């Protein structure tokens, strides 16, 4: 009986922690963005290289709509019947469009040469759109658009907001970062080391992330002062986009190497490409109203989603199930000891994470390594309801997950 129990614990990570990618929408199409909850009926809209694909609910068919074959780069919710999107890449029809989800008609709001993004800021209730040639456009109603004088004729590539702080990048050039602390009323050209950044996004904790692609400086970078100065997180070629999942994990998409999670404590990338048919990731998205941890990868052959990648075996990490990682007692009622022995790990810090059964991160902390003894951490579970939990130990090549049961009352065998 004891041997059977040990065998189950060794096999459990393989059985319980596989992950998969599921196609959402048509296959074989180049995708750039996915917009959820459009209109009153909650339509899903995929932006593609030749227009948009629209779906009005689970099980419904996907329909494709084209506006002269122009690519659609990004779409956002507008009202109960329409979405706003930016389309085009060098034609006289490029611009900001409104698409009616019921009549399926495109209506041009503003002609803009080679648009790059469209966003809505809740802080000042204003719409923004970028352009490779026409700078930055704004609108308070989504219908009437005006150019921001400060950026006329500049190449505006990416933009994001956090409360009153706006940050914008003008693309692949030196000193391309601008910021504003008054919701875009005045702009400051930063003189830090934010060179060549083409994609920027605020993390929920306030830190700003950006990428530098296609150069000797290709890397993931971060800023804690609204883009004034940038630190290198990870030097990596082929990087294409950055995003975050529902629990704040930093995710990096690549032009040919798929998707990876960046560990902010250990400064390492963990790849999750197994089963992902296309490794060119153009954008990483989440559905803001979904309760599960689900990410969507917009790739060159469709949109693929995964809701269990976070506890799957990573592609580029060695999982050694024979190493000693366990907790006792298990089940536990108040305190449990998590013990680990990582003989081949050369670092001095590992990361311990606790998740509930739906994948929500409950606790996370770095732990120091003592090379003389087997290490252990005492963990208080009294604040957790009875149920199944998972603890995860990440250190160098090790990325190991084990199950933990919390019970209230008398313990039973496990």
N, C-alpha and C positions, 0 to 999 in steps of 0.2 A: 504493500500500500504506500509505503514511504517512497519507493522508487517511482511509482506511478505519479505521485504528487510532484516530485522533482522534474520528471519528464514533462508534465503539463506546464510547469513554470518556464522551462526552457523553450517550449514550442509556442507558448502563448504570444510572444511578440510577433512571430511570423503570421499566426492565424488572425490575431485581433488588430494588427496595425498595418495591414496592407492598405494601399490607397489606389484610387483610380480617377481617370479623367473621362468626362462625359460630354459628347458633342451637344451644343445648344444652338439650334438654328441650322441652316443649310450647310452642307460640307463643300469643300473645294472653293471657297471664296476668300479673298483677302479682306481681313477685318481690321478696323482701327479703333472702334469704341462700341460699347453697349450701354443703352439708356433704359432704365427700368421705370415702371410705374408712370408711363406717359398717358396723359389724358385722364378722364374720369374712369375709364374702363381698365386702367392699369396696363396699357400696352407695353411690350418690350420691343425696342428698336435697335438693330445692329447697323452700324455704319460700315460700309464696304467700299471697295475700290471703284464700284460702278453705281453707287446709290445707297439705298437702305433696304433692309429686310424687316418686316413688321409682323408681330405675333400678338394676339389679343387674349392670351391666357393659356394655362396648362392644357396640352392636348390639341390645341388649335393649330391650324396650318400656318406656315410662314409664307408671306407674300412679298415679292420683290418689286420695288418702285425705283425708276430711274429718272433723272432730270438731265437729259442730254448725255448720259453716260458719265457725268462728273463724279469724282470720288467724294464721299461724305466723311469728314474727319472727326466730328464730335457733335453730339445731340444732347439737348437738355429739355426737361419739362417746361412747358410754357403756360398752358391753361387746360381746361377740361376737354378741349377738342384738338389742340395743336401741340407740336413740339417745335423748338428752334434748333437749327443746325447750320453748320458751315460746310460749304461745298466748293469744289473747284481746285484746279491746279494749273493755272496759266491761261485760261480762256477768258473771253470778254463776259462770260456769264458767271464767273466766280462771285461768291458773295455769301451773305447771311440770308437764310431762307426759313420760311415757316411752312410746315407740312401738316395738313389737316388729316387726322387719323381716321376720319369717317368718309370724306370725299376723295381722299388720296391725291390732293392737289398741292403742288409746290407753288409758293408765292414768294418772290424776292422781296426782302426787307431793305437790303442795301447791297449794292455792288461793291465788292472788296476783292482786290487782287490777291490770289493765293492765300486764302485764310488758313489759320493754324489751329485756333481753338475758339470755343464759346463757353462762357461761364456766367453764373449768377451769384452775386455776393449778397447774402442776407443782411449783413451789417448796415449797408447803405441802400439796399434794395435796388441795385443797379446791375445791368447786364454788361459784359465785356466780351470783345472779340479781338483776336490778334490777326496780323497779316504779315506776310513776308515782305511786302512793299508799302502797304498803307498804314503801318504802325499799329496803334491801339484805337479801337472804336468803343464808344459807350452808348448806353440807352437806358432810360428810366422806365420805359414801357415795352421794350422789345420790338417796337415798330419803327420809331424814329431814332436814327443813329447819327452820332457826331464823332469826328476825329479828335483825339486828345492832342492838342498842339505840341506838347512836349515830345511826342514820339512820331510826328509826321515824317514820312519817308523812311522810317527805321524798320528793321526786321524784328518783329516781336514774335518770339517762339513759344514762350510758356509763361504762365502767371498763376499765382495762388494767393490766398488771403488767410489771415488769422486775426479776428477781431478788427482793430483799426489798422493793422499792419499789412501792407501789400508788398509783394516782391515780384519782379518781372525780369525776364532775361531776353536780350535782343539777339541771342543766337551764337553762332560759332565764330567768336571773335574775342579779342582781349577786352577785359573790363566791361563785360556785357550785362552786369547786374545793376538794377535800379530798385530802390525801395521807397516806401512812403509810410509815414506813421499817422497820417490823417485821412485814411480811406481814399487815397489817390488824388487828393486836392493839390498837393505839392510832391515832387519827386526828387530823390537824391541819387546821383550817380556814384555808386560805391567805388572806392579806390583800393579795395582789398584784392584777394587772389581768386576772385570768382570768374576765371577766364574759361571761355569755351563751353559753359554750361548750357544745355539745350532742353532739359526737362527738370522742373522743380516742383516740389510738393511739400506742404506742411504736414508733419506728423501730429496726431492728436495731443502729444505732450508739448507741442510748441516748437520742437526742433525742425529745421528746414533741411530737406534732402534734395540732392540734385545729381545729375549724371553728366559726365563728359565722354562722348562717344568718339570713335573713329580717329584716334590720335595717339601719340606716344604718352599722353597724359590721361588716357581712358581710365575712368575710375568712378566709384560711388563716393559722394562727398556730403558733408553735413555742415550746417551753420547754426549757431546758437544766438546770433545777434541779427536776425532778419536779413541775412545775405551779405552783411558787411564783410565778414571773414569766413573762410571755408577750410575745413579740415578733411584730410583724406581718410575715408573709412576703409576702403579696400581698392587696391589697384586691380583692375580687371578689364581685359579687352572685350570687344564685341557687345558692350553694354548698350541697351536700347531704351529702357524705361524703368521707372521706380514707382512703387505703390505700397499700400498697406492693407492688411486684412482687418476683420472686425475687432480683433483683440490687440491690434497695434503692432503686429509683426511687420518688419520692413522686408519688402519683396522686390527683387530685381529681375527684370526681363532682359533677354539677350537676343541678338540678331540671329544667332544660330545655335546657342547653347541652352535654350529653354528658360526655365525659371528657377530661382534660388531664393532662400530666405537668408537675410543677413543677421547674424548674431551680434547684437550691439555690445555685448560684454566680452565675448571671446574673439570678436573681429574675424569671423569666419563665415563662409558661404556654405549652405546646405542645399543641394539641388534636389528637385522633385520632378524629374522628367519621365520616370517610368510610366509608360502608357500614354504619354502626351504625343500625338501624331505629328505635330509640327513644332519645331524648336525655335521658330522665329516669333518672338512675343513682342507685339507692337504696343500693347497696353494691358495693365492689370487692373481689374475693376471688382467692386463688391456691390451687392444689392443692399441699400441702406435699411430696408425694412425686414430683411431675413434674420431670423433668430439664430440660425446655424452659422458656423464659420465656413463660408463658401467663397472661393475666389473664382474669377472668370479671366481666362487668358484670351485676348484677341490676337489671333495668329494669321499667318498667310493662307491658311486653309480652313478657317472657321473659328468659332468661339468654343472653348472647352472649359468646363467647370470641374472643381473638385471640392468636396466638403469633408474629406478625411485626410488630406495631405499632411496636416499638422501632426498626426500621430502615425504616419507611414514611415517605412524604412527609407531614408534618404539615399539617393543614387551614389553620391560621392563621399559617403561616410561608411566606414567599416563597422559593422555591428558584431561584437564578440559576445555571444550569449553565454559563454562559459565563464565569464568573469563574475566575480562575487559582488552582485548588487542586489540587496534585499532589504525588506523592512520587517521589524518585529516589535511587538506582536502584530499579527495580521490575521484576522480583523483586529481593529484597535478601537478604543473608546475615548481615550483622552490624549495620551502621548504615544508616539511610535518612534523607533530609532531606524533611520535609513543608513545602512552600512554599505560601503563601496570600496573595492580594491582595484585600482587601475594600474597594473604593473608596467605597461608600456607607454603611459602618458607622461610626457616630459615637461608639461607646463606646471604651473603652481596654483591655478584656479579652475574650478569647474562650475557649471551652472546647474542648479537644482530648480525644477519647475513642477508645480502641482496643478493638475487640470481636473475638472469634473467630467462626468460621463458624456456631456454634450460638446466638450472641447474648450470650454471657457477657462482661461488662465486665471487661477485663484491666487497663486503666490509664486514668486520667483526671487532667487537670491544667489549670489556667487558664494562659493565655499573654498576656503584655502586647503591646499593639499599638504599633508605631512608624509614624507617618503619613508619614514621609519615604521609606521604602524598602518593598520587598516583604518581608514577614516570613517567617521560616523557623524550623523547630524540628528539631534533630537528635534522632533516636530510636533507641535501642539495641534490636535485636530478637533478640539472641543467646540470650535466655532463652526464646524462643518456639520450639516445634517447627515443623518445616516444614509449611506449609499456607496456606490462604486466610484473610486477616484483613480487617477493615474499619476505617478511621479516619473519624471524624466531627468536623466543625468546626461549632460553633454560636456565632453572634454576631448578636444582634439579629434581623433578618428572615432571616438566612442559616442554613440547616440542611442541610449538604451532606455526603454520604457517598461515599467512594471505596474501591475495592478495593486491597489490598496483598498481594503474595505473598511468603512467606518460604521460602527454599530453603536447604538445607545442601549445600554443594559448589559446583560450577560453575554460573554463571548462564546462563540461556537467554533468548532474546528473548521479549518480552511486549508 
